[in-house]
Amino acid sequence: MKTQKLLIALLFVIMLTSLSSCAPSGYESHESGFFSGLWHGFIIVFSLIGKLFGSDIGIYAEHNTGFMYWLGFIIGIGGFGGGGYSARR
């Protein structure tokens, strides 16, 4: 019972953090790199839900480093669904 409450609280904190991280960060002077792309790939589902409701939420960072950001973004999208490896035979 105690571990179930702890798990629910942990999931709530993770969900709240994920939803708040979809907010636009404004224009910053630094470019987003690999790890920012990875994070944006992980939270793309929440960003798309926000876009459906008309929020001004970006799907990806406009100021990025190019290939490394793109690579992190693609890996993040693939990591969210587990890829084809999780398919049952």
N, C-alpha and C positions, 0 to 999 in steps of 0.2 A: 504494500500500500504506500509506504513511504517512498520507495523507488519510483512508483508510478507518478506520484505528485511531483517528484524531482524531474522526471522525464518530461512531463507536461510543461513545467516551468521552463526547462531548458529549450524545448521546442518553441515555446512562445517567445523567448528572448531571441532565438535564431530567426524566427519569422519576422519579428519586429525590426531586427537589424537589417534583414534582407530588404524589407519594404522601404525602410528609410534610406537605404543606400541607393535606391533607384532615383532619388531626387537629383536634379541637375546640380552639378557642383560649381557652376558658373565658369567663367573664362579664367583660367589660371595660366601662369607663365610657363609652367613645366608641361612637357608632353607626357601622355600616358604610354607606358611601356608594356612589357609582356604580362606582368602580374595584374595590371589594370585590365588588360584585355581578357585575361583568364577570369577575373572576377565578373566582368561585364558579360562574359559568356555564361557563367553560372546563373546570373540573375536575369537573363533575357526573358524568361517566362513572366516574371513580375513586371518587367518593363513593357512587355507586350500587353499585359492586362491593363496597365496604366494608360497606354496609348489608346486602347479600346474605349476607355472612359473619357477620352479627350484631354488628358493631362499633358503638360508640356515636358515629357520625359524622353530623353534621348536613348536610342538603342545602343549606340556606341559613342565613344569619345571623339569629338571633332579634331582635337589637337593630339594626335598620336604619333608614334615613332615609325609607323609604316608596317613593314613585314613582321617585326616582333610582336606588335600589338595584334595584328591580324592572326598570327599563329596562336597566341594566347587565347584570343576570342574563339577561334575554331576548336581548340582543345577544350575550352570551357563549355561550349555548346555540346560537344561530344561526351564530356564527362558528366553532364547533368543527366543524360538519359542512360548512361551505362554503356553506350555503344552497342554494337552487334554481339559483343561477347556475352551479354546477359540473356540472350535469347535461348529458350529451351529447345531441345531437340526432340 
